[in-house]
Amino acid sequence: MAYKVERLQINYKTLEEFQKFREFGLPELSMLEDLQDNLVENDNYSSPFYGIYLQEQLVARMSLYEVDAKYDRYFSPPQTFYELWKLEVLPEYRGQGLGKALVLFALSLGHPIKTNARRRSDPFWDQIGFVPCKYNPVRDRGESPYVWLPEGTTLQE
């Protein structure tokens, strides 16, 4: 089944929907604080939050932040990339390909992607074509970085 990924609006309705995830999700996945920090009345602001709705209910979400090339410590040549955070699917909807659909949407944007693989999630990232980075204590600061490399992009040495 093909799922429609939507950019989530930064508003109080979305804030209410995120509370459903906080109840079931891990604290490090909570996007409530991110959303509260981004609540603005500016129509020109692009939301970093994406999700999938089923029957008018948000059931899967992620945040996707664009990182400027000047901060790139992962890719060669250095370039703008996306950092994928807080991918989560509500428990009763897991196993239906919703998380994969969100990640495939991010890949379709054509930029390299970096994420921090949570414990025991390595097979998920491997299946979608992400590769683990060699851990660099200065750069990674306790994270387990996985990256996706579009054609013509390699990892920095």
Phi, psi and omega per residue, in radians:
M1 nan 2.362 3.087
A2 -1.545 2.310 3.136
Y3 -1.886 2.568 3.121
K4 -1.636 2.077 3.091
V5 -1.620 2.276 -3.113
E6 -2.116 2.518 2.975
R7 -1.290 2.211 -3.094
L8 -1.443 2.461 3.095
Q9 -1.346 2.624 3.087
I10 -1.647 1.681 -3.127
N11 -2.721 3.129 -3.081
Y12 -1.246 -0.473 3.069
K13 -1.113 -0.778 3.105
T14 -1.126 -0.669 3.090
L15 -1.017 -0.749 3.097
E16 -1.111 -0.711 3.136
E17 -1.137 -0.640 3.138
F18 -1.142 -0.471 -3.140
Q19 -1.096 -0.479 3.084
K20 -1.125 -0.645 -3.138
F21 -1.276 -0.677 -3.128
R22 -1.068 -0.624 -3.132
E23 -1.134 -0.617 -3.078
F24 -1.769 -0.441 -2.994
G25 -1.523 3.032 3.081
L26 -1.378 2.609 -3.110
P27 -0.950 -0.670 -3.116
E28 -1.218 -0.230 3.099
L29 -1.620 -0.139 -3.079
S30 -1.109 2.175 3.117
M31 -1.784 0.071 -3.111
L32 -1.009 -0.822 -3.112
E33 -1.125 -0.709 3.090
D34 -1.042 -0.787 -3.118
L35 -1.158 -0.767 3.132
Q36 -1.049 -0.697 3.120
D37 -1.158 -0.447 -3.083
N38 -1.729 -0.005 3.134
L39 -1.134 1.936 3.125
V40 -2.418 2.804 3.128
E41 -1.738 0.436 -3.070
N42 -1.774 1.986 -3.131
D43 -1.166 -0.322 -3.103
N44 -1.435 -0.179 -3.104
Y45 -1.335 2.309 3.112
S46 -1.643 2.155 3.136
S47 -1.220 2.393 3.047
P48 -1.515 0.066 -3.040
F49 -1.778 2.381 3.137
Y50 -2.285 2.645 -3.134
G51 -2.746 3.023 3.079
I52 -2.178 2.265 3.087
Y53 -1.819 2.411 2.954
L54 -2.229 2.216 -3.111
Q55 0.891 0.799 3.081
E56 1.110 0.359 3.096
Q57 -2.117 2.304 3.060
L58 -1.223 2.074 -3.061
V59 -2.055 -0.238 3.127
A60 -2.609 2.498 -3.140
R61 -2.676 2.849 3.062
M62 -2.713 2.842 2.949
S63 -1.998 2.511 -3.074
L64 -2.376 1.816 -3.086
Y65 -1.768 2.308 3.070
E66 -1.436 2.256 -3.138
V67 -1.985 2.201 -3.108
D68 -1.125 2.577 -3.106
A69 -0.965 -0.534 -3.100
K70 -1.167 -0.271 3.101
Y71 -1.813 0.110 -3.077
D72 -1.293 2.060 3.066
R73 -2.073 0.239 -3.060
Y74 -2.066 -0.678 -2.909
F75 -1.919 2.630 3.079
S76 -2.250 2.212 -0.054
P77 -1.205 2.714 3.082
P78 -0.980 2.367 -3.052
Q79 -2.765 2.893 3.034
T80 -1.101 2.379 3.126
F81 -2.463 2.983 3.088
Y82 -1.851 2.485 2.999
E83 -1.914 2.048 -3.094
L84 -1.653 2.166 -3.095
W85 -2.248 2.728 2.874
K86 0.920 0.789 3.027
L87 -1.245 2.178 -3.133
E88 -2.682 2.513 3.082
V89 -2.150 2.368 3.095
L90 -1.012 2.493 -3.024
P91 -0.874 -0.758 -3.069
E92 -1.267 -0.114 -3.141
Y93 -1.955 0.058 -3.126
R94 -1.222 2.689 3.121
G95 1.446 0.164 -3.122
Q96 -1.912 0.109 3.111
G97 1.501 0.206 -3.114
L98 -1.218 -0.765 3.102
G99 -1.089 -0.759 3.103
K100 -1.078 -0.705 3.127
A101 -1.073 -0.696 3.104
L102 -1.118 -0.779 -3.120
V103 -1.173 -0.714 3.105
L104 -1.086 -0.613 3.045
F105 -1.066 -0.801 3.130
A106 -1.063 -0.715 3.123
L107 -1.100 -0.582 -3.100
S108 -1.157 -0.261 3.123
L109 -1.309 -0.265 2.974
G110 1.476 0.005 3.112
H111 -1.716 2.707 3.012
P112 -1.015 2.688 -3.133
I113 -2.308 2.412 3.031
K114 -2.083 2.408 3.049
T115 -2.430 2.918 3.081
N116 -1.942 1.878 -3.085
A117 -1.237 2.208 3.055
R118 -1.298 2.815 -3.137
R119 -0.961 2.339 3.115
R120 1.239 0.204 3.127
S121 -1.771 0.046 -3.094
D122 -0.919 -0.792 -3.124
P123 -1.021 -0.633 3.116
F124 -1.056 -0.866 -3.095
W125 -1.191 -0.684 3.102
D126 -1.042 -0.766 -3.100
Q127 -1.070 -0.578 -3.082
I128 -1.535 -0.103 3.084
G129 1.800 0.183 3.047
F130 -1.417 2.692 3.098
V131 -2.207 2.541 3.111
P132 -1.298 2.542 3.055
C133 -1.574 2.596 2.988
K134 -1.153 2.214 -3.043
Y135 -1.095 2.253 3.069
N136 -2.117 1.921 -3.020
P137 -1.061 -0.534 3.130
V138 -1.291 -0.782 -3.081
R139 -1.360 -0.728 -2.931
D140 -1.645 -0.356 3.054
R141 0.684 1.029 3.054
G142 1.472 0.003 3.112
E143 -1.495 2.927 3.023
S144 -2.051 1.363 -3.008
P145 -1.219 2.359 2.977
Y146 -2.116 2.527 -3.127
V147 -2.314 2.706 2.986
W148 -2.033 2.266 -3.062
L149 -1.960 1.977 3.043
P150 -1.218 2.892 3.142
E151 -0.950 2.365 3.127
G152 1.542 0.026 -3.132
T153 -2.037 2.409 3.061
T154 -2.220 3.056 3.083
L155 -1.458 2.535 3.018
Q156 -1.178 2.608 3.097
E157 -1.288 nan nan
